[in-house]
Amino acid sequence: MASSSSFLSRPHLPTPFISKLTSFPKTWSLFILSHPKHGNKQKLSPFPINAVYTPHSPYTPSTPSKTEPRNDPISVLNERIRREYSKKEVFRTVMNSEEAGKYMRMVKEQQQKGLQKLKGEREKKDGVFSYRVDPYTLRSGDYVVHKKVGIGRFVGIRFDSAKNSSQASEYVFIEYADGMAKLPVNQASKMLYRYSLPNETKKPRTLSKLNDTGAWERRKVKGKVAIQKMVVDLMELYLHRLKQRRPAYLKTPALAEFEAQFPYEPTPDQKQAFIDVERDLTEQETPMDRLICGDVGFGKTEVAIRAIFCVVSAKKQAMVLAPTIVLAKQHFDVISERFSVYPDIKVGLLSRFQTKAEKEENLDMIKNGGLDIIVGTHSLLGDRVTYNNLGLLVVDEEQRFGVKQKEKIASFKTSVDVLTLSATPIPRTLYLALTGFRDASLISTPPPERVPIKTHLSSFSKEKVISAIKYELDRGGQVFYVLPRIKGLDEVMTFLAESFPNVEIAIAHGKLFSKQLEDTMEKFALGEIKILICTNIVESGLDIQNANTIIIQDVQQFGLAQLYQLRGRVGRADKEAHAYLFYPDKGLLSDQALERLAAIEECRELGQGFQLAEKDMGIRGFGAIFGEQQSGDVGNVGVDLFFEMLFESLSKVEDHCVVSVPYHSVQ
């Protein structure tokens, strides 16, 4: 550990630097902060009611503060650069400090821009963003964080006199685990933060103790460690994007002609998304990494199709990656139809439903450039798939892929343009979009003919199910009936077959033989099957205008993104659509499940997938955003204080400059 500290204390190297450095410890060992010692606790007054913190008698932590070691983000990044290039040839052209500084300024600007987008414009004090709370906006019982004492419960504000004074002033009273504290209102406005962490509950596990402020200091240290790691990772991600280069694509008359073939009038948001993607491709040399967030049926696919045309016109390949074969097949059909007037552009589908001979033929065509657009599921990420000249990756519903598949997707981002489509982004995707390290275009305006889906949330009963299905069938429509597991499908089939003996009903799930599943889906799309009992295999991709009722049983077992996607299977025509969300008994549901249901019922309006994803970010907690190791550390201090600490850490970027690095690392 001593060696790591000495390394970090040298933030600059001469230009050019020629050094042979020893290997450095793993990333986590870089984040060393001084932990307060357990045995060094200063005893406070045994009467917590008299614990008053005023500007004239500043709070002193029980453990003396130590000089913070130089393990800030830039020093850590410098060290990684040194370590990486010490393993390579040392005699190379180097980038001068002025150019290196330019790249670091770009990172800093992006970080600060992102934080403003993340939490909205906040009041600026002394040039630093503040997430402190106005004590007059608090309600009795709210949980708050005192920056130097810890988590407490707000009791109220009342007039009281200070010790040895007869003059009454307004004080904020806060309850802690071992007593009550009061502090002047003017100080409270500088030291208090809301404690908000809507994970399983909004209530903290424990309140802090006035007589053990060292414990709170240790909790803050954990938060700082999490922040240091996150800042370095984000900086590396963005710097890595900056150093990638590819020639800008050309704006051609053929592209304008292709765009004119779109048969609908684009919505304002859709037009802006077209412009954003076109600029990414034709006006910059850094590969695109853009998220298109739009509600189901709002026109995300057309944005992707235009990007595909731009890329394949330059003799490069485009890959369209979907989480299910149902969605992949629909993309294949839509893209094939859209490109049908361009015989030179070949579109192919790769899936597990194909014969071995068909797969081998497609793999050969991908390798030799015989296919320009390749559509498929995660099989496209396999080791056997070799691309001839891949230029664009389109990922639909990224949240549906597994961890290893996401890692493979991330590996493509080092060399190709990436366009991600999602109605409800996973929290981490949303977080990156909001923080400016990933560009995002939001399509929130619905097509003019769309009508909001009417959402019904209630406990399950067979009578309600029969009534809902009868209403839809009587108006000539079709019904989705979705369950979380294959196991319950046959039971529902028996129940519905008895209730509707003259209605064509079928079952669909991922374990069916490929031909059987394909036939079932095709018959449902053609209207021959009236009720489709299925798993969430229909979550993405099915666009059936005549299906305007969906019944989802045991909703507590679905994630928020899944529920939103499933609900979006209906309501694609000008008829009012209905989504029935049934749960067994509210008494059996966790607080997290109840919050999930309340969120989706609240987001009834069209185009609210982005707002819903923000709620999902809160409901899931921050584990999915910062990584499981850091999520508890965020909870230790609360979201608002965590973000202020994060901003302070990012603000330190301007106090550093990057070490000289080989020119090839950025150009």
C-alpha positions as CSV (number, residue, x, y, z in Angstrom):
1,M,0.0,0.0,0.0
2,A,2.9,2.3,0.8
3,S,4.1,2.0,-2.8
4,S,0.7,3.0,-4.2
5,S,0.6,6.1,-2.1
6,S,4.1,7.2,-3.3
7,F,3.1,6.6,-6.9
8,L,0.0,8.7,-6.6
9,S,1.9,11.6,-5.0
10,R,3.6,12.3,-8.3
11,P,0.9,13.7,-10.6
12,H,3.2,14.9,-13.5
13,L,5.9,13.4,-15.6
14,P,8.3,15.2,-18.0
15,T,7.5,15.4,-21.7
16,P,8.2,13.0,-23.3
17,F,8.2,10.5,-20.5
18,I,10.4,7.5,-20.8
19,S,10.1,5.2,-17.9
20,K,9.8,1.6,-17.0
21,L,7.3,1.2,-14.2
22,T,6.5,-1.9,-12.1
23,S,3.1,-3.4,-12.2
24,F,0.5,-1.6,-10.2
25,P,-2.0,-3.1,-7.7
26,K,-5.5,-3.8,-8.8
27,T,-7.9,-0.9,-9.3
28,W,-9.6,-1.2,-5.9
29,S,-6.3,-0.7,-4.1
30,L,-6.1,2.7,-5.6
31,F,-8.9,4.0,-3.5
32,I,-7.2,4.4,-0.1
33,L,-8.7,6.8,2.3
34,S,-7.8,7.3,5.9
35,H,-10.4,5.5,8.1
36,P,-11.0,6.9,11.6
37,K,-9.7,4.6,14.3
38,H,-12.4,2.9,16.3
39,G,-10.6,3.5,19.6
40,N,-10.2,7.2,19.2
41,K,-13.7,8.5,20.1
42,Q,-14.3,11.7,22.0
43,K,-17.0,11.5,24.5
44,L,-19.8,14.0,24.0
45,S,-22.2,15.4,26.5
46,P,-24.5,12.7,28.1
47,F,-27.4,15.1,27.5
48,P,-28.0,15.1,23.7
49,I,-30.7,17.7,24.2
50,N,-27.9,20.2,24.7
51,A,-26.0,19.2,21.6
52,V,-26.2,22.5,19.7
53,Y,-24.1,23.2,16.6
54,T,-23.6,26.9,15.8
55,P,-21.4,28.9,13.5
56,H,-19.6,30.2,16.6
57,S,-18.9,26.8,18.0
58,P,-18.1,24.7,15.0
59,Y,-18.6,21.0,15.1
60,T,-15.4,19.0,15.6
61,P,-15.4,15.4,14.6
62,S,-14.4,12.8,17.1
63,T,-11.5,11.7,15.0
64,P,-8.9,14.3,14.0
65,S,-9.0,14.9,10.3
66,K,-6.0,13.5,8.4
67,T,-4.4,14.8,5.2
68,E,-6.2,13.2,2.3
69,P,-3.9,11.0,0.3
70,R,-3.5,11.9,-3.4
71,N,-5.8,9.3,-4.8
72,D,-8.1,11.7,-6.6
73,P,-9.5,10.7,-10.0
74,I,-6.9,12.5,-12.2
75,S,-3.9,11.1,-10.3
76,V,-5.4,7.6,-10.5
77,L,-6.0,8.1,-14.3
78,N,-2.5,9.3,-14.7
79,E,-1.2,6.3,-13.0
80,R,-3.2,4.0,-15.2
81,I,-1.8,5.8,-18.3
82,R,1.7,5.3,-16.9
83,R,1.1,1.7,-16.2
84,E,-0.4,0.9,-19.6
85,Y,2.4,2.4,-21.6
86,S,5.2,1.3,-19.4
87,K,4.6,-2.2,-20.9
88,K,5.1,-1.0,-24.5
89,E,8.0,0.5,-26.4
90,V,9.1,3.7,-24.8
91,F,10.6,5.6,-27.8
92,R,7.5,7.1,-29.3
93,T,6.0,10.4,-30.4
94,V,4.2,12.0,-27.5
95,M,1.3,14.4,-27.1
96,N,2.3,17.7,-25.6
97,S,0.7,18.9,-22.4
98,E,-1.4,21.5,-24.1
99,E,-3.2,18.9,-26.3
100,A,-3.6,16.6,-23.3
101,G,-5.1,19.4,-21.3
102,K,-7.6,20.0,-24.1
103,Y,-8.9,16.4,-23.8
104,M,-9.1,16.7,-20.1
105,R,-11.1,19.9,-20.3
106,M,-13.5,18.2,-22.6
107,V,-14.0,15.4,-20.1
108,K,-14.5,18.0,-17.3
109,E,-17.1,19.9,-19.3
110,Q,-18.9,16.7,-20.1
111,Q,-19.0,15.7,-16.5
112,Q,-20.3,19.0,-15.2
113,K,-22.8,19.2,-18.0
114,G,-24.0,15.7,-17.1
115,L,-24.4,16.5,-13.4
116,Q,-26.6,19.5,-14.3
117,K,-28.7,17.2,-16.4
118,L,-28.8,14.5,-13.8
119,K,-30.3,16.6,-10.9
120,G,-31.5,19.7,-12.7
121,E,-30.2,23.2,-12.2
122,R,-29.6,23.7,-8.5
123,E,-28.8,26.8,-6.6
124,K,-25.1,27.7,-7.0
125,K,-23.2,28.8,-3.9
126,D,-19.6,29.8,-4.3
127,G,-19.5,28.2,-7.7
128,V,-20.4,24.8,-6.4
129,F,-23.6,22.9,-6.9
130,S,-25.6,22.5,-3.6
131,Y,-28.1,19.8,-2.9
132,R,-28.8,21.1,0.6
133,V,-32.4,21.3,1.7
134,D,-34.3,24.4,2.9
135,P,-35.4,23.4,6.5
136,Y,-38.7,25.2,6.0
137,T,-39.6,22.7,3.3
138,L,-39.2,19.7,5.6
139,R,-42.2,17.9,7.3
140,S,-42.1,16.3,10.7
141,G,-40.9,12.8,10.3
142,D,-38.7,13.4,7.2
143,Y,-35.3,11.8,7.3
144,V,-32.4,14.2,6.9
145,V,-28.6,14.0,6.8
146,H,-26.4,16.4,8.8
147,K,-23.1,16.6,6.9
148,K,-21.1,16.2,10.1
149,V,-23.3,14.2,12.4
150,G,-25.3,11.8,10.2
151,I,-28.8,10.6,9.6
152,G,-31.6,11.8,11.8
153,R,-35.4,12.4,11.8
154,F,-36.6,15.9,11.5
155,V,-38.9,16.9,14.4
156,G,-39.7,20.5,13.7
157,I,-38.7,24.1,14.0
158,R,-39.5,26.2,17.1
159,F,-38.2,29.2,19.0
160,D,-35.7,28.4,21.8
161,S,-32.9,30.1,23.5
162,A,-29.2,29.2,23.3
163,K,-27.3,28.2,26.3
164,N,-26.4,31.2,28.6
165,S,-28.6,33.5,26.5
166,S,-32.2,34.8,27.1
167,Q,-32.7,35.7,23.5
168,A,-35.0,33.3,21.6
169,S,-34.1,32.2,18.1
170,E,-35.5,29.6,15.6
171,Y,-33.9,26.2,15.9
172,V,-34.3,23.0,13.9
173,F,-34.8,19.9,16.1
174,I,-33.5,16.6,14.9
175,E,-33.9,13.2,16.6
176,Y,-31.0,10.8,16.6
177,A,-30.6,7.3,17.9
178,D,-29.4,8.4,21.3
179,G,-31.1,11.8,21.7
180,M,-32.2,15.1,20.3
181,A,-30.1,17.8,18.7
182,K,-31.0,21.4,17.9
183,L,-29.2,23.8,15.6
184,P,-30.0,27.3,14.4
185,V,-32.0,27.5,11.2
186,N,-29.4,29.5,9.4
187,Q,-26.8,26.7,10.1
188,A,-29.3,24.0,9.2
189,S,-29.7,25.4,5.7
190,K,-25.9,25.0,5.2
191,M,-25.6,21.5,6.7
192,L,-28.8,19.5,6.1
193,Y,-29.7,17.3,3.2
194,R,-32.7,15.2,2.5
195,Y,-32.2,11.5,3.0
196,S,-33.7,9.9,0.0
197,L,-33.0,6.4,-1.2
198,P,-36.2,4.9,-2.5
199,N,-34.9,1.3,-2.5
200,E,-37.0,-1.3,-0.8
201,T,-38.2,1.4,1.6
202,K,-37.5,5.1,2.0
203,K,-36.6,4.6,5.6
204,P,-32.9,4.3,6.6
205,R,-31.9,1.2,8.4
206,T,-30.7,3.1,11.5
207,L,-30.3,6.6,12.7
208,S,-26.9,8.0,13.5
209,K,-25.7,8.5,17.1
210,L,-24.7,11.8,18.5
211,N,-22.1,10.1,20.8
212,D,-20.5,8.2,17.9
213,T,-19.8,10.6,15.1
214,G,-16.8,8.5,14.2
215,A,-19.1,5.9,12.8
216,W,-20.7,8.6,10.5
217,E,-17.2,9.6,9.3
218,R,-16.5,6.0,8.4
219,R,-19.7,5.9,6.4
220,K,-18.8,9.0,4.5
221,V,-15.4,7.5,3.8
222,K,-17.1,4.6,2.1
223,G,-19.1,7.0,0.0
224,K,-16.0,8.8,-1.1
225,V,-14.3,5.5,-2.1
226,A,-17.3,4.7,-4.2
227,I,-17.2,8.1,-5.8
228,Q,-13.5,7.9,-6.6
229,K,-14.0,4.6,-8.4
230,M,-17.0,5.8,-10.3
231,V,-15.3,9.1,-11.4
232,V,-12.2,7.3,-12.7
233,D,-14.3,4.8,-14.6
234,L,-16.5,7.5,-16.2
235,M,-13.4,9.5,-17.2
236,E,-11.8,6.5,-18.8
237,L,-15.0,5.6,-20.6
238,Y,-15.3,9.1,-22.1
239,L,-11.6,9.5,-22.8
240,H,-11.7,6.2,-24.6
241,R,-14.5,7.4,-26.8
242,L,-12.6,10.6,-27.6
243,K,-9.6,8.8,-28.9
244,Q,-11.5,6.7,-31.4
245,R,-11.7,7.9,-34.9
246,R,-13.5,7.0,-38.1
247,P,-14.2,9.1,-41.2
248,A,-17.4,11.1,-41.1
249,Y,-20.1,9.7,-43.4
250,L,-21.2,11.7,-46.4
251,K,-24.6,13.5,-46.7
252,T,-25.7,12.2,-50.1
253,P,-28.7,12.9,-52.3
254,A,-29.5,9.2,-52.0
255,L,-29.9,9.6,-48.2
256,A,-32.4,12.5,-48.7
257,E,-34.3,10.4,-51.3
258,F,-34.4,7.5,-48.8
259,E,-35.8,9.7,-46.0
260,A,-38.5,11.1,-48.4
261,Q,-39.9,7.5,-48.8
262,F,-41.0,7.5,-45.1
263,P,-44.8,7.3,-45.5
264,Y,-45.7,9.2,-42.3
265,E,-45.3,12.7,-41.0
266,P,-42.6,12.6,-38.3
267,T,-43.4,14.0,-34.9
268,P,-41.3,17.0,-33.7
269,D,-39.3,14.7,-31.3
270,Q,-38.8,12.2,-34.1
271,K,-37.5,14.9,-36.4
272,Q,-35.0,16.0,-33.7
273,A,-33.8,12.4,-33.3
274,F,-33.2,12.2,-37.1
275,I,-31.1,15.3,-36.9
276,D,-29.2,14.2,-33.9
277,V,-28.2,10.8,-35.4
278,E,-27.4,12.4,-38.8
279,R,-25.0,14.9,-37.1
280,D,-23.4,12.1,-35.1
281,L,-22.7,10.2,-38.3
282,T,-21.9,13.0,-40.8
283,E,-20.4,15.8,-38.7
284,Q,-18.1,14.1,-36.3
285,E,-15.2,11.6,-36.4
286,T,-15.8,10.1,-33.0
287,P,-18.0,7.0,-33.2
288,M,-21.6,7.6,-32.2
289,D,-23.0,6.1,-28.9
290,R,-26.5,7.4,-28.7
291,L,-29.6,6.3,-26.8
292,I,-32.9,6.7,-28.6
293,C,-35.5,6.7,-25.8
294,G,-39.1,6.6,-27.1
295,D,-42.3,5.0,-26.0
296,V,-43.5,1.9,-27.8
297,G,-44.7,2.7,-31.3
298,F,-43.3,6.2,-31.3
299,G,-41.0,5.7,-34.3
300,K,-37.6,4.6,-32.9
301,T,-37.2,2.0,-35.6
302,E,-37.3,4.6,-38.4
303,V,-34.5,6.5,-36.7
304,A,-32.4,3.3,-36.8
305,I,-33.3,2.5,-40.4
306,R,-32.0,5.9,-41.6
307,A,-28.8,5.4,-39.7
308,I,-28.4,2.0,-41.3
309,F,-28.9,3.4,-44.8
310,C,-26.3,6.1,-44.2
311,V,-23.7,3.4,-43.1
312,V,-24.5,0.7,-45.7
313,S,-24.3,3.4,-48.4
314,A,-20.7,3.8,-47.5
315,K,-20.1,0.1,-48.1
316,K,-20.1,-0.9,-44.4
317,Q,-22.2,-3.5,-42.6
318,A,-24.9,-2.8,-40.0
319,M,-25.9,-5.2,-37.3
320,V,-29.4,-5.1,-35.6
321,L,-29.4,-6.9,-32.3
322,A,-32.7,-7.9,-30.6
323,P,-33.3,-9.8,-27.4
324,T,-35.9,-12.2,-28.8
325,I,-36.4,-14.0,-32.1
326,V,-39.9,-12.5,-32.2
327,L,-38.5,-9.0,-32.2
328,A,-35.6,-9.9,-34.5
329,K,-38.1,-11.4,-37.0
330,Q,-40.2,-8.2,-36.9
331,H,-37.2,-6.0,-37.4
332,F,-36.1,-8.2,-40.3
333,D,-39.5,-7.9,-42.0
334,V,-39.7,-4.1,-41.5
335,I,-36.1,-3.5,-42.7
336,S,-36.5,-5.9,-45.7
337,E,-39.7,-4.0,-46.8
338,R,-38.1,-0.6,-46.3
339,F,-35.0,-1.6,-48.4
340,S,-36.9,-3.6,-51.0
341,V,-36.4,-0.9,-53.6
342,Y,-32.6,-1.2,-53.2
343,P,-31.7,-4.6,-54.7
344,D,-28.0,-4.1,-54.1
345,I,-28.5,-3.9,-50.3
346,K,-28.8,-7.4,-48.9
347,V,-30.6,-8.1,-45.6
348,G,-30.2,-11.3,-43.6
349,L,-31.6,-12.9,-40.5
350,L,-29.5,-15.1,-38.2
351,S,-31.4,-17.1,-35.5
352,R,-31.6,-20.4,-33.7
353,F,-34.7,-21.3,-35.7
354,Q,-32.6,-21.8,-38.9
355,T,-31.2,-25.1,-40.1
356,K,-27.5,-25.7,-39.8
357,A,-27.1,-25.2,-43.6
358,E,-28.9,-21.8,-43.5
359,K,-26.8,-20.7,-40.6
360,E,-23.5,-21.6,-42.3
361,E,-24.6,-19.8,-45.5
362,N,-25.4,-16.7,-43.5
363,L,-22.1,-16.8,-41.6
364,D,-20.2,-17.1,-44.9
365,M,-22.1,-14.1,-46.3
366,I,-21.4,-12.0,-43.2
367,K,-17.7,-12.8,-43.4
368,N,-17.3,-12.1,-47.2
369,G,-19.5,-9.1,-47.2
370,G,-22.5,-10.7,-49.0
371,L,-24.8,-9.4,-46.4
372,D,-25.0,-5.6,-45.7
373,I,-27.6,-5.7,-42.9
374,I,-27.6,-8.5,-40.4
375,V,-30.5,-8.9,-38.0
376,G,-30.6,-11.4,-35.2
377,T,-30.5,-12.2,-31.5
378,H,-27.5,-12.7,-29.2
379,S,-26.2,-15.3,-31.8
380,L,-24.8,-12.3,-33.6
381,L,-22.3,-11.9,-30.7
382,G,-20.9,-15.4,-31.0
383,D,-17.3,-16.1,-31.7
384,R,-18.1,-17.8,-35.0
385,V,-19.6,-14.5,-36.5
386,T,-16.9,-12.6,-38.3
387,Y,-17.9,-9.3,-39.9
388,N,-16.4,-8.1,-43.1
389,N,-16.6,-4.3,-42.4
390,L,-18.9,-3.6,-39.6
391,G,-19.8,0.1,-39.2
392,L,-23.0,0.3,-37.1
393,L,-24.5,-1.7,-34.2
394,V,-28.2,-1.1,-33.4
395,V,-29.2,-2.6,-30.1
396,D,-32.9,-2.9,-29.3
397,E,-34.0,-3.2,-25.7
398,E,-30.6,-3.5,-24.2
399,Q,-32.0,-4.3,-20.7
400,R,-33.1,-7.7,-22.0
401,F,-29.6,-9.0,-22.5
402,G,-27.4,-10.8,-20.0
403,V,-24.2,-9.5,-18.4
404,K,-21.9,-11.3,-20.7
405,Q,-23.9,-10.2,-23.8
406,K,-23.7,-6.6,-22.6
407,E,-20.0,-6.9,-22.1
408,K,-19.7,-8.1,-25.7
409,I,-21.9,-5.2,-26.9
410,A,-19.6,-2.8,-25.0
411,S,-16.6,-4.2,-26.8
412,F,-18.1,-3.2,-30.1
413,K,-18.2,0.4,-28.9
414,T,-14.5,0.8,-29.3
415,S,-14.6,0.6,-33.0
416,V,-18.2,1.1,-34.5
417,D,-21.1,3.5,-34.2
418,V,-23.7,2.3,-31.7
419,L,-27.4,3.2,-31.6
420,T,-29.4,1.9,-28.7
421,L,-33.2,1.8,-28.8
422,S,-35.3,1.6,-25.7
423,A,-38.7,2.6,-24.3
424,T,-37.6,2.0,-20.7
425,P,-33.8,2.2,-20.4
426,I,-32.2,0.2,-17.7
427,P,-31.1,2.5,-14.8
428,R,-27.4,2.4,-15.7
429,T,-28.2,3.2,-19.4
430,L,-30.4,6.1,-18.2
431,Y,-27.8,7.3,-15.8
432,L,-25.1,7.4,-18.5
433,A,-27.5,9.2,-20.8
434,L,-28.3,11.8,-18.1
435,T,-24.8,12.4,-17.1
436,G,-23.8,13.3,-20.6
437,F,-21.3,10.5,-21.2
438,R,-23.8,9.0,-23.6
439,D,-25.8,11.1,-25.9
440,A,-29.6,10.7,-25.7
441,S,-32.5,11.6,-27.9
442,L,-35.9,11.5,-26.3
443,I,-39.0,10.9,-28.4
444,S,-41.9,11.8,-26.1
445,T,-44.5,13.1,-28.6
446,P,-47.0,10.4,-29.7
447,P,-48.2,10.0,-33.3
448,P,-51.4,12.0,-33.7
449,E,-53.7,9.0,-33.8
450,R,-52.5,7.4,-30.7
451,V,-54.8,7.1,-27.6
452,P,-53.5,6.6,-24.1
453,I,-53.8,3.0,-22.7
454,K,-56.3,2.7,-19.8
455,T,-54.5,0.9,-17.0
456,H,-56.5,-1.1,-14.4
457,L,-54.6,-2.3,-11.3
458,S,-56.5,-4.7,-9.0
459,S,-56.4,-8.0,-7.2
460,F,-57.0,-11.0,-9.3
461,S,-60.5,-12.5,-9.9
462,K,-61.8,-14.8,-12.7
463,E,-64.9,-12.6,-13.1
464,K,-62.8,-9.6,-13.9
465,V,-60.7,-11.6,-16.4
466,I,-63.8,-12.9,-18.2
467,S,-65.4,-9.5,-18.3
468,A,-62.3,-7.9,-19.8
469,I,-61.9,-10.5,-22.5
470,K,-65.6,-10.5,-23.4
471,Y,-65.5,-6.7,-23.8
472,E,-62.5,-7.0,-26.3
473,L,-63.9,-9.9,-28.2
474,D,-67.3,-8.2,-28.6
475,R,-65.7,-5.2,-30.3
476,G,-63.8,-7.5,-32.7
477,G,-60.4,-7.4,-31.0
478,Q,-57.7,-9.8,-29.7
479,V,-56.3,-10.3,-26.3
480,F,-52.8,-11.0,-24.8
481,Y,-52.8,-13.0,-21.6
482,V,-49.4,-12.9,-20.0
483,L,-47.9,-14.9,-17.1
484,P,-44.4,-14.7,-15.6
485,R,-43.7,-18.5,-16.0
486,I,-44.4,-21.3,-18.4
487,K,-45.7,-23.4,-15.5
488,G,-49.1,-21.6,-15.3
489,L,-50.0,-21.4,-19.0
490,D,-51.8,-24.7,-19.2
491,E,-54.0,-23.9,-16.2
492,V,-55.1,-20.6,-17.7
493,M,-55.7,-22.4,-21.1
494,T,-58.1,-24.8,-19.4
495,F,-59.9,-21.9,-17.6
496,L,-60.3,-19.8,-20.8
497,A,-61.2,-22.7,-23.0
498,E,-64.1,-23.5,-20.6
499,S,-65.1,-19.8,-20.5
500,F,-64.9,-19.2,-24.2
501,P,-65.5,-22.5,-25.9
502,N,-65.9,-21.1,-29.5
503,V,-62.9,-18.9,-29.5
504,E,-59.5,-19.8,-31.0
505,I,-56.9,-19.8,-28.1
506,A,-53.2,-20.6,-28.3
507,I,-50.1,-20.8,-26.1
508,A,-46.7,-19.2,-26.9
509,H,-43.4,-19.4,-25.0
510,G,-39.7,-19.7,-25.7
511,K,-39.5,-23.4,-25.2
512,L,-41.8,-24.3,-28.1
513,F,-40.3,-25.8,-31.3
514,S,-39.3,-23.0,-33.6
515,K,-41.8,-23.8,-36.4
516,Q,-44.6,-24.1,-33.8
517,L,-43.8,-20.8,-32.3
518,E,-43.5,-19.1,-35.6
519,D,-46.8,-20.5,-36.8
520,T,-48.6,-19.4,-33.6
521,M,-47.3,-15.9,-33.9
522,E,-48.2,-15.6,-37.5
523,K,-51.8,-16.8,-36.9
524,F,-52.2,-14.3,-34.1
525,A,-50.8,-11.5,-36.3
526,L,-53.3,-12.5,-39.0
527,G,-56.2,-12.5,-36.5
528,E,-56.9,-16.2,-36.7
529,I,-56.0,-16.7,-33.0
530,K,-58.1,-14.4,-30.7
531,I,-56.5,-15.0,-27.3
532,L,-52.8,-15.6,-27.0
533,I,-51.7,-17.0,-23.6
534,C,-48.0,-16.4,-23.3
535,T,-44.9,-15.5,-21.2
536,N,-43.0,-12.3,-21.6
537,I,-41.7,-13.5,-25.0
538,V,-44.1,-11.0,-26.4
539,E,-42.6,-8.2,-24.3
540,S,-40.9,-6.6,-27.3
541,G,-41.6,-6.5,-31.0
542,L,-45.2,-7.6,-31.7
543,D,-47.0,-4.8,-33.5
544,I,-50.6,-6.1,-33.8
545,Q,-53.1,-3.3,-34.5
546,N,-56.1,-5.4,-33.6
547,A,-54.9,-6.5,-30.2
548,N,-56.1,-3.8,-27.7
549,T,-56.4,-5.7,-24.4
550,I,-53.6,-7.2,-22.4
551,I,-54.1,-9.1,-19.1
552,I,-51.0,-9.5,-17.0
553,Q,-51.3,-11.9,-14.1
554,D,-49.0,-11.9,-11.0
555,V,-47.6,-8.5,-11.9
556,Q,-45.5,-8.4,-8.8
557,Q,-43.1,-10.9,-10.5
558,F,-42.4,-8.6,-13.4
559,G,-39.9,-5.7,-13.4
560,L,-41.0,-2.2,-14.1
561,A,-39.4,-2.1,-17.5
562,Q,-41.1,-5.4,-18.4
563,L,-44.5,-4.2,-17.3
564,Y,-44.1,-1.0,-19.3
565,Q,-43.1,-3.0,-22.4
566,L,-45.9,-5.5,-22.0
567,R,-48.4,-2.8,-21.7
568,G,-47.1,-1.2,-24.8
569,R,-48.1,-4.3,-26.9
570,V,-51.6,-2.8,-27.1
571,G,-52.8,0.7,-27.9
572,R,-51.2,0.9,-31.3
573,A,-54.3,1.8,-33.2
574,D,-57.0,4.6,-32.7
575,K,-59.0,2.4,-30.4
576,E,-58.8,2.9,-26.6
577,A,-56.7,0.0,-25.3
578,H,-56.9,-1.6,-21.9
579,A,-54.1,-3.1,-19.7
580,Y,-55.3,-5.2,-16.7
581,L,-52.6,-5.7,-14.1
582,F,-53.6,-8.3,-11.6
583,Y,-51.8,-9.2,-8.3
584,P,-52.7,-11.9,-5.8
585,D,-53.1,-9.9,-2.6
586,K,-51.5,-6.6,-1.6
587,G,-50.7,-8.0,1.8
588,L,-48.3,-10.5,0.1
589,L,-46.4,-7.9,-1.8
590,S,-43.1,-6.3,-0.8
591,D,-42.8,-2.5,-0.5
592,Q,-40.7,-2.5,-3.7
593,A,-43.4,-4.4,-5.6
594,L,-46.1,-1.9,-4.4
595,E,-43.9,1.1,-5.5
596,R,-43.4,-0.6,-8.9
597,L,-47.2,-1.0,-9.4
598,A,-47.9,2.6,-8.2
599,A,-45.3,3.9,-10.6
600,I,-46.7,2.2,-13.7
601,E,-50.2,3.2,-12.8
602,E,-49.0,6.8,-12.4
603,C,-47.3,6.9,-15.8
604,R,-50.5,6.4,-17.8
605,E,-49.9,9.2,-20.3
606,L,-48.2,8.4,-23.6
607,G,-44.5,9.0,-23.9
608,Q,-43.6,8.5,-20.2
609,G,-41.1,5.7,-20.6
610,F,-38.3,8.1,-19.7
611,Q,-40.0,9.3,-16.5
612,L,-40.8,5.7,-15.6
613,A,-37.1,4.7,-16.0
614,E,-36.3,7.5,-13.5
615,K,-38.7,6.0,-11.1
616,D,-37.2,2.6,-11.8
617,M,-33.8,4.0,-11.0
618,G,-35.1,5.0,-7.6
619,I,-37.1,1.8,-6.9
620,R,-34.2,-0.5,-7.7
621,G,-31.8,1.5,-5.7
622,F,-28.4,2.5,-7.0
623,G,-27.0,-1.0,-7.2
624,A,-27.6,-1.3,-10.9
625,I,-26.2,2.2,-11.5
626,F,-23.0,2.3,-9.6
627,G,-22.4,-1.4,-9.2
628,E,-23.5,-3.6,-6.3
629,Q,-20.3,-2.8,-4.3
630,Q,-21.1,0.9,-4.3
631,S,-24.9,0.8,-3.8
632,G,-24.6,0.3,0.0
633,D,-22.2,3.2,0.2
634,V,-24.7,5.5,-1.5
635,G,-27.3,4.4,1.0
636,N,-25.0,5.2,3.8
637,V,-25.1,8.9,3.1
638,G,-28.3,9.4,1.1
639,V,-28.6,10.4,-2.5
640,D,-28.4,14.2,-2.2
641,L,-25.2,14.2,-0.1
642,F,-23.7,11.5,-2.4
643,F,-24.3,13.7,-5.5
644,E,-22.8,16.7,-3.9
645,M,-19.7,14.7,-2.9
646,L,-19.6,13.4,-6.5
647,F,-19.8,16.9,-7.9
648,E,-17.0,18.1,-5.6
649,S,-14.9,15.2,-6.8
650,L,-15.5,16.1,-10.4
651,S,-14.8,19.7,-9.8
652,K,-11.2,18.8,-8.7
653,V,-10.5,17.8,-12.3
654,E,-9.7,21.4,-13.2
655,D,-6.9,21.4,-10.6
656,H,-4.9,18.8,-12.5
657,C,-3.4,18.2,-15.9
658,V,-2.9,15.0,-17.7
659,V,0.6,13.4,-17.9
660,S,2.1,13.3,-21.4
661,V,0.9,10.3,-23.2
662,P,1.9,8.6,-26.5
663,Y,0.1,10.4,-29.4
664,H,-1.4,7.1,-30.6
665,S,-3.5,7.0,-27.4
666,V,-5.7,9.8,-28.5
667,Q,-5.4,10.0,-32.3
